[in-house]
């Protein structure tokens, strides 16, 4: 009888859990285990030795070492150079046993290369992982090819941020969940300001990089990949995606949409931004803004989590540490003032967190709550950086969307 490698792994973990024997015990050694955790520099005030005290107490002989990730955690998307992308990702994956990651950094290209452990064998047999406690869209963010490649710790959202006064002055209806591509195109065109010579002096919208793929998904509901096969394969050039991208490209060409930030870009009336841009920030010169959901009544969920490096010698302990972090209210607080990925942690208030919670107007908070209730999971917009590359090629090579997707 044939037994797949995945089920052999599940069986091994199950046996070890049942007999209470840690994986590392298979090699007789009394050497203390040091688990390294790579986090961003700005997170150091949160990820202190005190944070891991309970974990170390529950795991005698295990010590946690915090590693500053520095610039190693940041690298260009695969669409703009897959060789350098994989080289950088491999270096970061090798920097610690457990690494902090985000939905735009941990991708199928990286897991196909084998840099991280599939945590499915652990999550399937470890009832204490309580995966049902995660926001469904958050837990799904790191799932593809029937694998679980990281566990989420915190989330925030991107939605439409707009200048209501500018919309009213241009007599343009405010963003609406029922917007079609034609409504959207008409709005940003009418919001665009031109001088007496017809030159665009202020675009109607700023839209950058892979965020374009979120609009394709919100407007058309089509993914950019085929997940009926494993490993999954990109699938860009569907009729719907081609039509939508051609329309967006025309808006870029006309100047109605721009991806070129400038000192004046804050005055552009429509953006797709993180929710913190809607916060009241005392002492900061802000243009009054309002929030709205994307077409379809959705927002994009940004997910932050922890993955286990393939380079670790202690996969079982590394997984246990990842699970511990997802259950930590302190670890769940992030710079962007989001929410814990676990539903059970949302109402826990910390008074000594280094991140001061933002304050939102009641009507804005209502929009934010709707955004968290009905998000687009990052796993729905995988390979989004290739949309940005297609747009670049369409402009530089004077080609259509179908050719741009194929390039």
Number of C-alpha atoms within 10 A of each C-alpha: 3 4 7 9 9 12 12 12 13 18 14 14 20 17 12 14 15 10 8 9 12 14 16 14 11 8 7 7 9 8 8 10 17 14 20 18 24 24 22 18 13 12 16 14 10 19 20 13 13 10 15 18 13 10 17 16 11 9 14 10 12 16 18 20 15 18 18 17 18 13 10 15 21 14 15 15 21 19 16 13 10 14 11 14 19 19 13 16 24 20 13 23 26 18 21 24 27 30 27 25 23 23 20 19 18 21 21 20 18 19 17 12 11 13 22 24 20 22 20 19 20 21 18 14 16 15 9 8 20 13 16 10 14 22 19 15 23 29 23 20 30 26 20 18 17 12 15 20 27 30 31 31 31 27 25 26 23 28 24 23 22 25 19 18 14 18 20 12 9 13 12 17 11 18 22 16 14 13 18 15 19 9 16 15 18 14 23 22 19 15 24 20 18 14 9 6 6 8 11 15 12 21 26 27 26 22 19 17 16 19 18 21 25 25 22 24 21 24 20 17 15 18 22 23 18 13 15 9 9 10 14 16 16 14 16 24 18 13 10 16 25 19 18 17 24 17 16 22 20 14 20 19 12 15 22 25 27 19 14 9 11 8 6 9 17 14 19 21 23 28 23 25 20 20 25 19 20 25 18 14 13 8 6 7 7 14 13 13 18 21 27 23 25 25 22 17 17 22 31 29 24 22 28 27 27 27 28 30 26 19 17 20 14 20 22 17 22 23 24 16 23 23 20 16 22 23 21 16 22 20 19 24 24 23 13 18 21 23 21 30 29 25 13 13 18 14 10 10 10 13 9 9 15 15 16 14 17 15 15 17 11 9 10 18 16 12 18 22 10 16 24 21 13 16 23 25 22 23 21 20 26 22 26 26 20 25 25 21 20 24 23 15 18 20 16 9 11 11 15 18 25 19 15 24 23 11 12
